[in-house]
Structures are given as structure tokens and as C-alpha cells.
């Protein structure tokens, strides 16, 4: 049966429309309580980003959890990885982050984390989804067991401390001029706090959230403001987070956006040289550039690939002993510290390499020559175009055309009505031909 609530990264959608309603939030809270803590008496960490609807959804979660005898612990506005960290460090039954990540304020969502700070598997989500349908039909806590919510103060600072510790004692960024774009989102306090602790010369934008300006002209999906600020300030580097700060985008001193694969290459190389890279390489998704694999091979390392989604990357890391993985889009997992994509933690690793090298960011963040690659997003309405025979035929022809000299990745977005078509090849003309063949077929069916 097709899912009605969960997508590729929790539950997400337009607020006050199914599936993203207060009813959904309450159903989820009750179902999760019965699934993970049926005896009650435990705490649940709840964080949120800055969007207007966050407190409304948080309130529904609080009501549902308290009705089941679980104590909701509100940690306020914090990055998503902070919720994962706090769930792990406090022994909570689970953690919930109220966020729609890089989406605009009209949307919201729910991300769940296990007591180990790990995103749930597809199988667990399917169990939860089934339990949500009849959540209001089961038993609730007896009156004396109804829980009283509580606030946790200093949650963001606790998370910041864990991130800053990774840089190492005695290291500081006092010689670095950094522009930080907080996307008017969850890291608007945590990001600047971390960089100030490390002594950076800091310019901050996107740090005045008002409930509706999250990701609006700022942040990882709108880097124009960051690029301009880097050039205006003569900064050494720019860092942008998305709305919940589980990903980052890097901009060099020339105002050029750095590809996420290059960022992962920087971190992988640094960990390898320091003898701290585990698993003999790193994990990325099918979207990562062939050039990253070639770079790692040159270091005697491997690149393992998974399907798109940082939780699939994390699952493979845990199963095979890797401590670095991520997505081309900027979700980077450093599992010695964090269990999920962490924009601030990844940013600190890049900044540390930059501070130690004394080189320009444009040089530090260019570790390999990328193979020509292009991604096209095709919006559709109605039936999934990937089920259409002409699209399947076009994909087969494109894959035959590319052979072993390239790759084709075509997938349905889990958060938006989009078909993502990515083609990559050592020969740029070949890449464009394969891409046009498939994207054209998808557009014709959209």
C-alpha cells in the first residue's frame, strides 16, 4: 500500500493540509508512544525550526505524548542534529524535530530519531504509519500517569559545545573572515555562537527569523545573498545552512559555490591524512560525481554508493564501519560525533582545513576534476511519469548510449512532485545527449 504520511525524510507538506496537520502530529505522537515506549514514564525530545507553524505542531505533539504518559521535553529552536544528539545523550525514548528543512515557511514537517539518534528505517516507518491510522482508538494513560511537559534550557549551547570540541584544543579561526548565512532558520543562534567561540572574524546574514522568512532569499537554496556578502566583505569563505541546518553550502573567496562532492572530498582527505578515516573510504549516494570516486581511488580509498537520502547513507555507514558519508546536496555525516547530516559540524571541519592550510578557499575546495554532470528537475501532475512506457524506453536507450563511460540516475522526489533526471559522463556531449533523451520523455508525460 502506498504511504500516506512518510516520504523520503519523515513527514512533510503544506501546513494545515494532509498530511501536515495537527491531527497528523497528534496521531504520530500517540502511535510512536505506543510503539517505542508502551509502558510510558520516559522523555521525548522535541525541537523545531523558526517557521510560524512550528509551535502549533509542537503543541499537538506535546498533547499526544503527554496523553500517553511520556514527558515532552521542549528544547526550542535548535538544528535537527541537535535533536538527534540530545535524544542519544539523555536516554530519551525518541526525538522529534518539527521542520520542513529547505522548504519555505508555508510547509512544515516531522523528522524522528531513535534513542541512538538515528533516523528510522523504512520498515519502522511503515509500522508507525500503520499505527497512526487507528491511533485515536487505543487506550491512553490513566489520569495519574498523564505527563507534564518540561523545558530544557541551554540545549543549543550543549550541541554547539559538542561541535566545537571536534576542532581540537588550541585551534582557532581568528585569521579567517567568514560570512555565515543561517537561512533565518534553526541555526540562527547556534551557528554564530560556534564560530565566535573559535574567534572567527564573522559577518552573519539570515539571522533575523520572523516566522515567515525562513529560506526566503537566503540559505542553502538561495546563495545569491551569501555570494554578494562574501565579495563585499572580502571574506575568505562563506557558509550557508538550510532551514534546519542539517546541510551546508560552501562559497569560496571568489563568490563561487563549491560542489558538495568537493566538500566531502576535502573532509575525507583531511581525515585520511590524520589517520582518522574509518572503513577504508566513505559513503555517498548515486548522485555523487564520478570524479569523487576517482579522487578517493587515488588515495587508496573507496567510494560506496547508496540510494538518495542521508538515512540510507547513515545505514550503510553503520553496517560497514565508515565514519564519513554524505550527499552531494550538502548533507554530511561525521558519525564519530553525529548520527545524521550536520551542517555546522561539517562546516567546522572545512574551516579547520582552511585555517591550517593558509591557502585560498578556492584552492582548498578543489580536490578533483569533476566529470560533466547535470541534473534536471521535471515537475509533474497526475500519474508518475516513470511508469510510462516511453519514459522507460528512453531510459533504456540513454543507458545503452552511456555504457561504462557514464551514469544515469532517474528518480521521483520524496518531498515534491518532481522527477529528478541526472546524467553524467566523461564526455560532456554524451552526457547532454543522454540527459535530453530522458528529460524530454519525462516532460512529455508530465
C-alpha positions as CSV (number, residue, x, y, z in Angstrom):
1,X,0.0,0.0,0.0
2,X,1.3,3.5,-0.9
3,X,2.4,5.6,2.0
4,X,0.1,8.4,3.1
5,X,2.3,10.1,5.7
6,X,6.0,9.3,5.3
7,X,8.2,10.4,2.5
8,X,12.0,10.1,2.0
9,X,12.8,12.2,5.1
10,X,9.9,11.9,7.6
11,X,6.6,13.6,7.0
12,X,6.4,16.9,5.1
13,X,3.9,19.1,3.3
14,X,1.9,22.3,3.2
15,X,0.7,23.2,6.7
16,X,-2.9,22.6,7.5
17,X,-3.3,20.2,4.5
18,X,-2.9,16.5,4.7
19,X,-0.6,15.1,5.6
20,X,0.9,18.0,7.5
21,X,-1.9,18.8,10.1
22,X,-2.1,19.0,13.8
23,X,-4.1,15.8,13.6
24,X,-1.2,14.1,11.9
25,X,1.2,15.3,14.6
26,X,-1.0,14.0,17.4
27,X,-1.5,10.7,15.6
28,X,2.2,10.3,15.2
29,X,2.9,11.2,18.8
30,X,0.4,8.6,20.1
31,X,1.5,5.9,17.6
32,X,5.2,6.5,18.4
33,X,4.5,6.4,22.2
34,X,2.6,3.0,21.9
35,X,5.3,1.6,19.6
36,X,8.5,2.7,21.4
37,X,7.5,3.3,25.0
38,X,4.3,1.4,25.7
39,X,4.9,1.5,29.4
40,X,5.2,5.3,29.5
41,X,7.3,7.1,32.0
42,X,10.0,8.3,29.6
43,X,11.0,11.5,28.0
44,X,10.8,12.6,24.4
45,X,13.0,15.4,22.9
46,X,11.1,17.9,20.7
47,X,12.9,20.6,18.7
48,X,11.7,22.9,16.0
49,X,12.9,25.4,13.5
50,X,11.7,29.0,13.2
51,X,8.7,28.8,10.9
52,X,5.4,30.2,12.2
53,X,3.6,26.8,12.4
54,X,6.3,25.2,14.5
55,X,4.8,25.9,17.9
56,X,1.4,24.8,16.7
57,X,2.7,21.4,15.6
58,X,4.8,21.2,18.7
59,X,1.7,21.7,20.8
60,X,-0.1,18.8,19.1
61,X,3.0,16.6,19.7
62,X,3.1,17.6,23.4
63,X,-0.6,16.8,23.8
64,X,-0.3,13.4,22.2
65,X,2.8,12.4,24.1
66,X,1.5,13.6,27.5
67,X,-1.7,11.7,27.0
68,X,0.3,8.6,26.7
69,X,2.4,9.2,29.8
70,X,5.5,10.3,28.1
71,X,7.2,13.6,29.2
72,X,7.6,16.0,26.3
73,X,10.9,17.9,26.6
74,X,10.8,21.1,24.6
75,X,14.3,22.2,23.6
76,X,13.1,25.2,21.5
77,X,14.7,26.3,18.2
78,X,17.7,24.1,17.5
79,X,19.3,22.4,14.4
80,X,18.0,19.0,13.5
81,X,21.3,17.3,14.5
82,X,20.9,18.7,18.0
83,X,17.7,16.7,18.5
84,X,19.5,13.6,17.4
85,X,22.3,14.4,19.8
86,X,20.0,15.1,22.7
87,X,17.9,12.0,22.2
88,X,21.1,10.0,22.4
89,X,22.7,11.7,25.3
90,X,19.6,12.0,27.5
91,X,18.3,8.4,27.1
92,X,15.0,9.6,25.6
93,X,12.5,7.2,24.2
94,X,12.9,9.1,20.9
95,X,13.3,12.6,19.4
96,X,11.1,14.6,17.1
97,X,12.2,17.6,15.0
98,X,9.5,19.9,13.7
99,X,10.9,21.2,10.4
100,X,10.4,21.3,6.6
101,X,14.2,21.7,6.1
102,X,14.9,23.8,3.0
103,X,11.2,24.4,2.1
104,X,9.5,27.8,2.5
105,X,7.5,28.7,5.7
106,X,4.2,27.5,4.2
107,X,5.4,23.9,4.7
108,X,6.3,22.0,7.8
109,X,7.3,18.5,8.7
110,X,8.3,15.9,11.2
111,X,11.6,14.1,11.5
112,X,12.0,11.2,14.0
113,X,15.1,9.9,15.7
114,X,15.6,6.7,17.7
115,X,17.2,6.6,21.2
116,X,20.5,6.2,19.4
117,X,19.9,9.5,17.4
118,X,19.3,7.5,14.2
119,X,16.6,8.1,11.6
120,X,14.2,5.2,11.5
121,X,14.3,2.6,8.7
122,X,11.6,2.2,6.1
123,X,10.3,-0.8,8.0
124,X,9.9,1.1,11.2
125,X,8.2,4.0,9.4
126,X,5.8,1.5,7.8
127,X,5.0,0.2,11.3
128,X,4.4,3.7,12.6
129,X,2.2,4.6,9.6
130,X,0.0,1.6,10.2
131,X,-0.3,2.5,13.9
132,X,-1.2,6.1,13.1
133,X,-4.4,5.1,11.3
134,X,-6.1,3.8,14.5
135,X,-4.1,6.0,17.0
136,X,-7.2,7.5,18.4
137,X,-8.9,4.1,19.0
138,X,-6.5,2.7,21.6
139,X,-6.0,3.2,25.4
140,X,-4.4,6.3,26.9
141,X,-2.6,6.8,30.2
142,X,-4.6,6.7,33.4
143,X,-5.1,10.1,34.9
144,X,-2.3,9.9,37.5
145,X,0.2,8.9,34.7
146,X,-0.6,11.8,32.4
147,X,2.8,13.6,31.9
148,X,3.7,17.2,32.5
149,X,5.8,18.8,29.7
150,X,9.1,20.5,30.6
151,X,11.6,22.9,29.0
152,X,15.3,22.1,28.6
153,X,17.4,25.3,28.7
154,X,20.8,25.5,27.1
155,X,20.1,22.8,24.5
156,X,21.6,24.7,21.6
157,X,24.7,25.6,23.5
158,X,25.2,22.0,24.5
159,X,25.1,21.0,20.9
160,X,27.5,23.8,19.9
161,X,30.0,22.6,22.5
162,X,30.0,19.1,21.0
163,X,30.7,20.5,17.6
164,X,33.4,22.9,18.7
165,X,35.2,20.1,20.5
166,X,35.9,18.4,17.2
167,X,38.2,21.2,16.0
168,X,40.8,20.4,18.7
169,X,42.2,22.3,21.6
170,X,44.1,25.4,20.8
171,X,42.8,25.8,17.3
172,X,41.0,29.0,16.4
173,X,39.7,30.7,13.4
174,X,40.9,34.2,14.3
175,X,42.6,34.7,10.9
176,X,39.5,33.7,8.9
177,X,37.0,36.2,7.6
178,X,33.8,34.2,7.4
179,X,30.3,35.1,6.2
180,X,27.7,32.8,7.7
181,X,24.1,32.6,6.3
182,X,21.8,31.0,8.8
183,X,18.7,30.9,6.4
184,X,16.6,32.6,9.1
185,X,16.3,29.1,10.4
186,X,17.2,26.7,13.2
187,X,20.9,27.6,13.5
188,X,20.4,31.4,13.7
189,X,21.9,31.3,17.2
190,X,23.9,28.1,17.3
191,X,25.9,28.9,14.1
192,X,27.2,32.3,15.2
193,X,27.8,31.1,18.7
194,X,30.1,28.3,17.5
195,X,32.2,30.5,15.2
196,X,32.5,33.2,17.8
197,X,33.8,30.7,20.3
198,X,36.5,29.9,17.8
199,X,37.4,33.5,17.3
200,X,36.4,34.0,13.7
201,X,36.0,37.4,12.1
202,X,32.3,36.9,11.4
203,X,29.7,38.5,9.3
204,X,26.2,37.0,9.7
205,X,23.2,37.2,7.4
206,X,19.9,35.3,7.6
207,X,19.8,35.6,11.4
208,X,16.6,37.5,12.0
209,X,13.8,35.0,11.8
210,X,10.2,36.3,11.9
211,X,8.3,33.1,11.3
212,X,7.8,33.6,7.6
213,X,11.3,34.4,6.2
214,X,13.0,31.0,6.7
215,X,14.8,30.1,3.5
216,X,13.4,33.3,1.8
217,X,16.2,34.7,-0.4
218,X,18.8,33.2,2.0
219,X,20.2,29.9,3.0
220,X,21.5,26.9,1.1
221,X,18.8,27.1,-1.7
222,X,19.3,30.8,-2.4
223,X,23.0,31.6,-2.2
224,X,23.0,34.9,-4.1
225,X,23.0,36.9,-0.9
226,X,25.8,34.9,0.6
227,X,27.9,35.2,-2.6
228,X,27.4,39.0,-2.6
229,X,28.2,39.3,1.1
230,X,31.5,37.3,0.7
231,X,32.6,39.6,-2.1
232,X,31.5,42.8,-0.3
233,X,33.3,41.8,2.9
234,X,36.4,40.4,1.1
235,X,35.8,37.3,3.1
236,X,37.9,34.1,2.9
237,X,34.8,31.8,2.7
238,X,31.0,31.7,3.1
239,X,28.9,29.1,4.7
240,X,25.1,28.7,4.2
241,X,22.8,26.4,6.2
242,X,19.3,25.3,5.2
243,X,16.3,25.8,7.4
244,X,17.1,23.1,9.9
245,X,20.9,23.2,9.5
246,X,21.4,19.5,8.7
247,X,23.2,20.6,5.4
248,X,25.6,23.3,4.3
249,X,26.7,25.0,1.1
250,X,30.2,26.5,0.9
251,X,31.1,29.6,-1.2
252,X,34.8,30.4,-1.8
253,X,36.5,33.8,-1.7
254,X,35.7,34.4,-5.4
255,X,31.9,34.1,-4.6
256,X,31.7,30.7,-6.3
257,X,29.6,27.9,-4.9
258,X,31.5,24.8,-4.1
259,X,30.1,21.5,-5.1
260,X,29.1,19.2,-2.2
261,X,31.2,16.4,-3.5
262,X,34.3,18.6,-3.3
263,X,33.4,19.5,0.3
264,X,33.2,15.8,1.1
265,X,36.5,15.2,-0.7
266,X,38.1,17.9,1.5
267,X,36.9,16.3,4.7
268,X,37.8,12.7,3.5
269,X,41.3,13.7,2.6
270,X,41.9,15.5,5.9
271,X,40.6,12.6,8.0
272,X,42.7,10.2,5.9
273,X,45.9,12.1,6.4
274,X,45.1,12.4,10.1
275,X,44.6,8.6,10.3
276,X,41.0,9.1,11.4
277,X,39.1,7.9,8.4
278,X,37.4,4.6,9.1
279,X,36.1,1.9,6.7
280,X,38.8,2.5,4.0
281,X,36.8,5.3,2.3
282,X,33.5,7.0,2.6
283,X,29.8,6.6,1.6
284,X,27.9,8.8,-0.8
285,X,24.7,8.4,-3.0
286,X,24.2,7.6,-6.6
287,X,24.1,11.4,-7.3
288,X,27.7,12.0,-6.4
289,X,30.2,12.8,-9.1
290,X,32.4,10.1,-10.7
291,X,35.3,12.4,-10.0
292,X,35.0,12.0,-6.3
293,X,35.4,8.3,-6.7
294,X,38.5,8.8,-8.8
295,X,40.0,11.1,-6.2
296,X,39.4,8.7,-3.4
297,X,40.8,5.8,-5.5
298,X,44.0,7.9,-5.9
299,X,44.3,7.9,-2.1
300,X,43.8,4.2,-1.9
301,X,40.3,4.7,-0.7
302,X,36.9,3.5,-1.8
303,X,33.5,5.2,-2.5
304,X,30.4,3.2,-1.6
305,X,27.1,4.4,-3.0
306,X,23.6,4.2,-1.7
307,X,20.2,5.5,-2.9
308,X,19.4,9.1,-2.3
309,X,18.7,10.1,1.4
310,X,21.1,10.7,4.2
311,X,19.5,8.0,6.3
312,X,20.4,5.4,3.7
313,X,24.0,6.8,3.7
314,X,23.9,6.5,7.5
315,X,22.6,2.9,7.4
316,X,25.4,1.9,5.1
317,X,28.0,3.6,7.3
318,X,26.8,1.8,10.4
319,X,26.6,-1.5,8.6
320,X,30.1,-1.3,7.1
321,X,32.2,0.7,9.6
322,X,32.5,4.0,7.8
323,X,32.7,7.3,9.8
324,X,32.2,9.7,6.9
325,X,29.4,9.9,4.4
326,X,27.0,12.3,2.8
327,X,25.1,13.7,-0.1
328,X,26.1,16.0,-3.0
329,X,23.4,18.4,-1.7
330,X,25.4,19.1,1.4
331,X,24.1,16.6,4.0
332,X,27.4,15.3,5.5
333,X,27.5,12.8,8.3
334,X,30.6,12.5,10.6
335,X,29.5,9.6,12.7
336,X,32.2,9.8,15.3
337,X,30.2,12.8,16.6
338,X,26.9,13.0,14.9
339,X,24.4,10.4,13.7
340,X,22.8,12.5,11.0
341,X,23.5,15.2,8.4
342,X,25.1,18.1,10.3
343,X,25.7,21.4,8.6
344,X,27.6,23.1,11.5
345,X,29.8,20.1,12.2
346,X,30.8,19.7,8.6
347,X,31.4,23.5,8.2
348,X,33.8,23.4,11.2
349,X,35.8,20.6,9.5
350,X,36.2,22.6,6.3
351,X,37.1,25.7,8.2
352,X,39.7,23.9,10.2
353,X,41.3,22.6,7.0
354,X,41.3,26.2,5.6
355,X,42.8,27.6,8.8
356,X,45.6,25.1,8.9
357,X,46.5,25.3,5.2
358,X,46.8,29.1,4.9
359,X,45.6,28.7,1.3
360,X,42.6,30.3,-0.5
361,X,39.3,28.5,-0.2
362,X,39.1,28.1,-4.0
363,X,42.3,26.0,-3.9
364,X,41.4,24.0,-0.7
365,X,38.0,23.1,-2.0
366,X,39.1,21.9,-5.5
367,X,40.4,18.4,-4.8
368,X,39.3,16.7,-8.0
369,X,38.2,17.5,-11.6
370,X,34.5,16.6,-11.8
371,X,33.1,14.6,-14.6
372,X,30.5,16.6,-16.6
373,X,27.2,16.1,-14.8
374,X,23.8,17.8,-15.0
375,X,20.6,17.4,-13.0
376,X,17.1,18.4,-14.4
377,X,14.0,18.6,-12.3
378,X,10.7,18.0,-14.1
379,X,7.5,18.9,-12.2
380,X,4.5,16.8,-12.9
381,X,0.9,16.4,-12.0
382,X,-1.2,13.3,-12.0
383,X,0.4,9.8,-12.6
384,X,4.1,9.1,-12.0
385,X,5.8,9.7,-15.4
386,X,8.3,7.0,-14.6
387,X,5.6,4.4,-15.1
388,X,5.0,5.5,-18.7
389,X,6.4,3.2,-21.4
390,X,8.0,6.0,-23.5
391,X,10.0,7.1,-20.4
392,X,11.2,3.5,-19.7
393,X,12.2,3.2,-23.4
394,X,14.1,6.5,-23.3
395,X,15.9,5.5,-20.1
396,X,17.0,2.2,-21.7
397,X,18.3,4.0,-24.8
398,X,20.2,6.5,-22.6
399,X,21.8,3.8,-20.5
400,X,22.9,2.0,-23.7
401,X,24.3,5.2,-25.1
402,X,26.3,5.9,-21.9
403,X,27.6,2.4,-21.4
404,X,30.5,2.3,-19.0
405,X,31.6,5.9,-19.8
406,X,28.8,7.5,-17.8
407,X,25.8,7.1,-15.4
408,X,22.1,7.9,-15.5
409,X,20.1,8.4,-12.3
410,X,16.3,9.0,-12.6
411,X,14.2,9.1,-9.5
412,X,11.0,10.5,-8.1
413,X,11.4,13.1,-5.3
414,X,10.1,12.0,-2.0
415,X,9.2,15.5,-0.9
416,X,7.9,17.3,-4.0
417,X,6.1,16.3,-7.3
418,X,9.3,16.2,-9.2
419,X,11.2,13.7,-11.3
420,X,14.9,14.2,-11.0
421,X,17.0,13.3,-14.0
422,X,20.7,13.2,-13.6
423,X,23.2,12.3,-16.3
424,X,27.0,12.1,-16.0
425,X,29.7,11.1,-18.5
426,X,33.4,11.6,-19.1
427,X,32.4,13.1,-22.4
428,X,30.2,16.2,-22.0
429,X,28.4,15.9,-25.3
430,X,27.5,12.3,-24.5
431,X,26.1,13.5,-21.1
432,X,23.9,16.1,-22.7
433,X,22.6,13.7,-25.3
434,X,21.6,11.2,-22.7
435,X,20.0,13.8,-20.4
436,X,18.0,15.4,-23.3
437,X,16.7,12.0,-24.3
438,X,15.3,11.1,-20.9
439,X,14.3,14.6,-19.7
440,X,12.4,15.1,-22.9
441,X,10.5,11.9,-22.5
442,X,9.6,12.7,-18.9
443,X,8.4,16.2,-19.8
444,X,6.2,14.8,-22.5
445,X,4.4,12.6,-19.9
446,X,4.3,15.2,-17.1
